[in-house]
Amino acid sequence: MTGTGPRIAVFGATSALAQAAVRRWASQGASLVLVARDAERLEAVAADARVHGAAAVERQVADFSSATRMPDIAANAWNAREGLDVALLAWGSLSDQARAQRDVGYLAAELEINFVSFACLAEALAGRMRAQGAGTIGLIGSVAGDRARAGHYAYASAKAGLDSYTRGLRAACRPHGVHVVLIKPGPTATPMTAHLRPGLLWGTPEAAGDAIVAAIAARRAVRYVPAYWRAIMFVVRLLPDALAARLKA
């Protein structure tokens, strides 16, 4: 094992939220395994982590679009550091709802990458952490999973599934010293949302990165990012369907 800091694997390391978290962990001297699909962008994230103080950085190229690959992806990251203390699952695709309604192949692929692959990788990592007797798994969900609306229900349903799966996984892992943290960002100014008009309540990747690292360190079960989304979504969940349908999608 190389490095003396905590052993952290970040899956989907080139996403904006993941990059912000990686930078924070690097500044704490973490020993990192960075996993993403795009090798060129991954090298840029790795180089930034080294500059910010990471004890060690390993890059692994992987595609998260197929759930059947998840056991191998988990094994590769695990073996790179002879175990992991923390894993963050942070990839994602903001589904095109109109396309999902007319193309069931696209819909199936979006549900797989936004939910099924997350669940399968989390399960593969959880089994190894239970055997190890310790570890924390962080998963990036979304406030969208709290209440699906007409404009984004393909994406929202995937995140709702992840929410439910995470609750069960957390209960199964707790007796074995393994913690499962679900991070629920609200709308955030990232390349994935660049086509949308930002609003007053939008967050930034930098603030989200700080919140992700803090939530995982504190082993929070669920963390809304920014925190005010917890109260907002509490109200939204209570709205009657007819009134919720009038909300801007």
N, C-alpha and C positions, 0 to 999 in steps of 0.2 A: 504494500500500500504506500502510495506517495502522498506526502503532505501531512500536516499535523492538525489541521482544522477539521470541522465537521464535514462528513462525507455527504455531499448533496448532489442529486441528479435532477436536472431540469429537462423535462420532455416538452418539446415545442419551444425551445430556448430562443428562437428568433422572433417570437411574438413580442409586441411592445411591452406588455405587462411582465412577461418573463425576463426580458432584457433588464428592466428596472430592478426586478428582484435579484437577478444575477449580480448586478453591480453592487447592491447592498451586501450580499453574501460574500462577494469577492473582497470587499473592504474589511470584512470580519475575518479574513484569512481562511475561507472555506476551501476544501478540496473538491473540485467540481467535475461532474460529468455532464456535458451539454449535448443534447440530442435534438436534432431537427432534420428537416427534409432537404433544405437548400445548403449545400456545402459551402458556397461562397459567403453567404450571409452568416452562417454558423462560425466561420473563421473570424469574421469581424467581431462577433459577440465574444468569442474566446479571447481575441487580442485585447478587447476592452477589459475583460475580466482580469487578465494578467496585469494590465496597467494599474488596475484598482486594487491589487494586492492578493489575488487568489493564491493559495499555497500550491495548487496544481490544477491544471485544466486539461481534460480530455474531451475530444470531439467525436461524436458518433452520428453518422448519417442514417436516418430511418424515416419511413413513411408510416403515418398513423391512420391511413385510410382503410386499412384492413385489420379487423379485430383479431384474426388468426395469427398475425405477426406479433402480437403483444407479449406472449411468453418469451420469445427470443429477444425482443427489445429489452424486456425487464432483466433477463439473464445477462445480456451484454453490459448493461449499465452496472448491475450488481457486481459482476466479476471484475470490472475495471477498478473498483475500490475495495474489493474483498468485503462487500457489505455496504449498506447505506444507512445514514442516520435520518435523512430527509429526502423525500421525492416530491417534486412539484409537477403536476400534469397541467399544461398550460396552452396547448394548441387549440384550434377552433376554426370554424367556418360560419360566417353570418349568412344563413340560408336565404336564398331568393325565394320568397313565398309564392310569387306568381309562377315561377318555373316549377316549384315543388307541386303545385296544384295540377299541372298539366303533364308532368314527367315523373312517373313513379320510380323510375330508375334513379333519377337525381334525388328524389325524396329519400329513398332507401340509403343512398350513399351519404347524405347529410345526417340522417339519424345514426348511421354507423360511426361517422367521424366525430360527431358531437356528443354521443352517448355510449354506444356499444364499445367502441375502442377505449374510451375512458374507463368504463367498468372493467373491461378485461385486463387492461394494464394495471389498474388499481388492485385487482384481485391477485394478479401474479406477484406484484410487489408485496401485498399484504401477507401472502403465504410465507414469503422469505423473511419478512420482518417478524412475524409471529414465531418462526423458528429461532430467530435471532434473539427474541425477547424484548425488543425495543424498536422504536422508529416512529416517524411521523410522515403521513401522506397528505399532501395538500392538493386539492383539485379546484380548478377555476370553473365555477358555474356561472350563473347570471341571475340578476333580479327578474329577467324575463321569465324564468321558470316558475315564479310565484303566481303568475296569472297570464295565461295565453290570451292573445287578442287576434283579431282577424288578419292583421298585417304581418304577423311573424310567428304563427302557431307551429310551424315546422321546427324552427329553432327553439321556441319556448318549450315545446313538448319534450325535446331532447334534454334540455336543461332541467325540466321537472323530473324526468326519469333519473337523471344523475343525482338530483337532490334526494330522491327516495332511496336509490341504491346506496348512496353515501351514508344515510342514516342506518341502514341495516349493516353495512360494512363496519361502521363505527362501533356498533353494539357487539359485533362478532370479534372485533379486534381488542376492545378495551381490556378484557381479562388477561390478555397476553402482553400488556405493556405497549401496545401500538395505538397511536392516535391518528384520527382521520379528521381533517379540517376542510370544510367547504367554504371557499371564498366566492362571494356573490357581488361582482362589480355591477354598478349601474352604468349607464352610457358613459363611455370614455373616449377621449380624442385619440384614436389610433388609426393606423392605415386601414384596418378592417372596417372602420366606420367613417372613412374619409368622404364617402359619397352622401353622408347624412348631414343635415344642418345641426350644428351643436346648439344646445340650450343652456340655460343658466345653471342647471343642476349637473352638468357634465363634469366628470373628473379628468385627471391627467394621469398618464402612465407612471410618472415619477411618484406621485402620491399613492397610487395603487401599489407600486412596488414596495414602498415603506410599509403599507398596511398588510400586504401579503407576508412579508418577512416577520412582522410583529405578531400576526395571527398564528403563524406556524410556531414561532418561539413560545407563545403563550398557550399553544395547543387548544385554541378556541374551536369549539365544534362548528360554529357558523359565524362568518364575518362578512357583513355588508360593507361595501367599499364604494363611495365614502359611507361613513356610519349612518348618516341621516336617511339612507335608503331603507333601513330597517323599519323606521316609523312610517315612511311613505308606503312601503309595500304592505305593511300591516293594514293600513286603511284600504288600499287597493284590493286586497284579498277579501275584505268585508263587503265590497260593493255588490249590489244585485247585478246579475248578468246584463240586464237591459241598460243599466247605467254604465257599467264597465265597457260595454260595446261602443259607447259614445266617446270614450277616451281616444285621444290621438294615438294611432298605431305607431 
